[in-house]
Amino acid sequence: MTGPAKGPASYFPSIEAKYGRPIAEWKDLIRASPLTKHMELVGWLKNEHGMGHGHANALVAHTLAEKPAD
């Protein structure tokens, strides 16, 4: 049995509910962006997608921490 999500992933259910897209779609958008720096990506999610700072930060942190798909 797994416990509740911790760290950035703990925000994922509320991100999906509030912004209407699955996490995989948000991660794909982040990966497709020409931006590469953490705070640039956070600002982009906030400005272009109306995301709150905490949600944007959690998504970017989790996405950048993943191994790139080859």
Z-matrix of the N, CA and C atoms (Angstrom, degrees):
N
C 1 1.448
C 2 1.524 1 108.94
N 3 1.312 2 116.21 1 135.88
C 4 1.465 3 120.18 2 179.20
C 5 1.522 4 109.49 3 -101.71
N 6 1.313 5 114.94 4 148.15
C 7 1.451 6 120.70 5 178.66
C 8 1.514 7 110.53 6 -86.40
N 9 1.313 8 115.58 7 -175.31
C 10 1.464 9 118.74 8 178.72
C 11 1.528 10 111.32 9 -65.02
N 12 1.321 11 115.38 10 152.41
C 13 1.468 12 120.90 11 178.87
C 14 1.521 13 109.57 12 -61.55
N 15 1.320 14 114.92 13 146.72
C 16 1.464 15 120.34 14 178.75
C 17 1.515 16 109.22 15 -122.28
N 18 1.313 17 116.37 16 164.77
C 19 1.454 18 121.12 17 178.23
C 20 1.522 19 111.16 18 66.38
N 21 1.332 20 116.26 19 -150.92
C 22 1.465 21 120.03 20 -176.70
C 23 1.524 22 113.59 21 -56.45
N 24 1.329 23 117.61 22 -34.10
C 25 1.468 24 120.64 23 -177.82
C 26 1.528 25 112.47 24 -64.25
N 27 1.327 26 117.87 25 -19.87
C 28 1.463 27 119.66 26 179.03
C 29 1.529 28 111.71 27 -65.80
N 30 1.316 29 117.53 28 -18.65
C 31 1.459 30 122.19 29 178.39
C 32 1.535 31 112.80 30 -83.72
N 33 1.323 32 117.68 31 -15.83
C 34 1.456 33 120.73 32 -170.07
C 35 1.529 34 115.05 33 -58.05
N 36 1.338 35 120.39 34 -44.74
C 37 1.470 36 118.14 35 179.38
C 38 1.531 37 112.69 36 -59.54
N 39 1.325 38 117.34 37 -41.16
C 40 1.464 39 119.14 38 -179.37
C 41 1.526 40 111.76 39 -73.02
N 42 1.334 41 117.92 40 -30.24
C 43 1.469 42 120.77 41 176.33
C 44 1.524 43 109.30 42 -64.86
N 45 1.329 44 116.30 43 -47.36
C 46 1.465 45 119.78 44 179.67
C 47 1.527 46 111.24 45 -61.76
N 48 1.308 47 116.90 46 -42.32
C 49 1.466 48 120.39 47 -178.76
C 50 1.529 49 111.79 48 -67.87
N 51 1.315 50 116.97 49 -42.68
C 52 1.467 51 120.15 50 -174.99
C 53 1.518 52 113.40 51 -76.66
N 54 1.346 53 117.75 52 -37.97
C 55 1.462 54 120.31 53 -172.65
C 56 1.525 55 113.83 54 -107.50
N 57 1.339 56 117.46 55 -2.03
C 58 1.451 57 122.18 56 169.36
C 59 1.519 58 117.92 57 71.64
N 60 1.313 59 117.74 58 16.39
C 61 1.466 60 120.90 59 177.12
C 62 1.516 61 108.95 60 -128.00
N 63 1.330 62 116.74 61 146.58
C 64 1.467 63 118.47 62 175.85
C 65 1.536 64 110.95 63 -68.88
N 66 1.305 65 116.20 64 154.60
C 67 1.466 66 121.85 65 -178.67
C 68 1.523 67 111.06 66 -57.66
N 69 1.318 68 117.12 67 -38.75
C 70 1.470 69 119.87 68 179.84
C 71 1.522 70 110.96 69 -58.78
N 72 1.319 71 117.36 70 -36.94
C 73 1.468 72 120.86 71 179.38
C 74 1.526 73 110.85 72 -68.87
N 75 1.330 74 117.14 73 -41.56
C 76 1.468 75 120.35 74 177.14
C 77 1.519 76 110.36 75 -61.78
N 78 1.333 77 116.47 76 -43.04
C 79 1.463 78 120.37 77 -179.91
C 80 1.521 79 110.95 78 -63.79
N 81 1.324 80 116.86 79 -39.60
C 82 1.469 81 120.24 80 176.87
C 83 1.528 82 110.92 81 -61.66
N 84 1.331 83 117.01 82 -41.18
C 85 1.465 84 120.95 83 177.72
C 86 1.527 85 111.17 84 -62.67
N 87 1.317 86 116.48 85 -42.58
C 88 1.467 87 121.07 86 179.11
C 89 1.526 88 109.94 87 -62.93
N 90 1.322 89 116.79 88 -46.02
C 91 1.467 90 120.67 89 -179.30
C 92 1.523 91 112.01 90 -65.29
N 93 1.322 92 116.96 91 -32.51
C 94 1.469 93 121.34 92 -178.49
C 95 1.525 94 112.97 93 -80.08
N 96 1.313 95 116.67 94 -14.91
C 97 1.461 96 120.56 95 -178.71
C 98 1.527 97 110.23 96 -67.54
N 99 1.330 98 116.87 97 143.77
C 100 1.465 99 119.19 98 175.00
C 101 1.534 100 112.28 99 -72.21
N 102 1.319 101 116.65 100 -12.77
C 103 1.464 102 120.84 101 178.27
C 104 1.521 103 109.63 102 -75.17
N 105 1.325 104 116.69 103 147.68
C 106 1.463 105 119.75 104 -177.95
C 107 1.526 106 113.71 105 -127.85
N 108 1.323 107 117.37 106 -20.36
C 109 1.464 108 120.41 107 -176.95
C 110 1.527 109 110.27 108 -86.25
N 111 1.327 110 114.07 109 143.60
C 112 1.462 111 121.27 110 -175.72
C 113 1.537 112 111.81 111 -50.69
N 114 1.317 113 117.31 112 -56.82
C 115 1.468 114 119.69 113 -174.15
C 116 1.527 115 112.55 114 -70.15
N 117 1.324 116 117.84 115 -27.36
C 118 1.465 117 120.12 116 173.99
C 119 1.528 118 109.81 117 -64.15
N 120 1.320 119 115.68 118 -44.10
C 121 1.459 120 120.37 119 179.26
C 122 1.522 121 111.85 120 -66.65
N 123 1.328 122 116.83 121 -39.77
C 124 1.469 123 120.40 122 176.82
C 125 1.524 124 109.63 123 -60.56
N 126 1.320 125 116.69 124 -47.81
C 127 1.464 126 120.89 125 178.87
C 128 1.512 127 112.44 126 -60.43
N 129 1.319 128 116.80 127 -39.35
C 130 1.462 129 121.59 128 178.54
C 131 1.523 130 111.12 129 -63.12
N 132 1.333 131 116.95 130 -45.88
C 133 1.468 132 119.63 131 178.47
C 134 1.527 133 111.16 132 -62.64
N 135 1.311 134 116.20 133 -38.43
C 136 1.461 135 120.15 134 179.42
C 137 1.529 136 111.28 135 -68.09
N 138 1.325 137 116.74 136 -47.48
C 139 1.468 138 121.00 137 -174.88
C 140 1.518 139 113.75 138 -76.80
N 141 1.317 140 116.90 139 -42.59
C 142 1.465 141 120.61 140 -174.84
C 143 1.527 142 113.48 141 -88.09
N 144 1.323 143 116.88 142 -24.95
C 145 1.461 144 119.79 143 -173.95
C 146 1.529 145 113.09 144 -122.40
N 147 1.333 146 117.25 145 2.58
C 148 1.463 147 120.94 146 176.21
C 149 1.516 148 114.50 147 67.22
N 150 1.307 149 116.97 148 24.41
C 151 1.454 150 121.24 149 -177.11
C 152 1.527 151 110.12 150 -83.14
N 153 1.313 152 115.95 151 144.98
C 154 1.453 153 121.02 152 175.47
C 155 1.525 154 110.57 153 -70.78
N 156 1.325 155 116.33 154 159.67
C 157 1.463 156 120.94 155 -175.77
C 158 1.530 157 112.70 156 -59.86
N 159 1.309 158 117.55 157 -47.19
C 160 1.468 159 120.62 158 -177.46
C 161 1.517 160 112.46 159 -61.91
N 162 1.320 161 116.27 160 -43.06
C 163 1.461 162 120.38 161 179.03
C 164 1.527 163 110.90 162 -66.38
N 165 1.328 164 117.12 163 -45.16
C 166 1.462 165 121.00 164 179.51
C 167 1.525 166 110.38 165 -62.33
N 168 1.303 167 116.84 166 -44.42
C 169 1.456 168 121.83 167 -179.53
C 170 1.529 169 110.95 168 -61.82
N 171 1.330 170 117.09 169 -43.74
C 172 1.463 171 121.19 170 -179.95
C 173 1.524 172 111.05 171 -62.84
N 174 1.323 173 117.30 172 -45.02
C 175 1.466 174 120.83 173 -179.91
C 176 1.523 175 111.54 174 -62.99
N 177 1.322 176 116.30 175 -46.27
C 178 1.461 177 120.27 176 -178.59
C 179 1.526 178 110.41 177 -65.31
N 180 1.318 179 117.91 178 -45.43
C 181 1.465 180 121.19 179 -179.53
C 182 1.525 181 110.51 180 -59.48
N 183 1.310 182 116.98 181 -46.38
C 184 1.463 183 120.98 182 -177.98
C 185 1.525 184 110.89 183 -66.33
N 186 1.318 185 116.71 184 -41.64
C 187 1.464 186 121.21 185 -178.53
C 188 1.523 187 111.25 186 -67.49
N 189 1.319 188 117.44 187 -45.94
C 190 1.467 189 120.63 188 -178.71
C 191 1.532 190 112.05 189 -68.26
N 192 1.314 191 117.70 190 -25.48
C 193 1.461 192 120.99 191 -179.74
C 194 1.528 193 112.42 192 -77.60
N 195 1.318 194 116.37 193 -16.46
C 196 1.464 195 120.90 194 179.52
C 197 1.520 196 111.08 195 -75.37
N 198 1.297 197 114.07 196 152.18
C 199 1.452 198 120.38 197 174.60
C 200 1.524 199 108.48 198 -69.23
N 201 1.322 200 118.37 199 134.04
C 202 1.466 201 119.28 200 178.99
C 203 1.528 202 111.75 201 -62.51
N 204 1.313 203 115.62 202 141.28
C 205 1.465 204 120.46 203 177.12
C 206 1.517 205 109.32 204 -73.87
N 207 1.311 206 117.07 205 131.24
C 208 1.477 207 121.63 206 179.43
C 209 1.503 208 110.92 207 -101.66
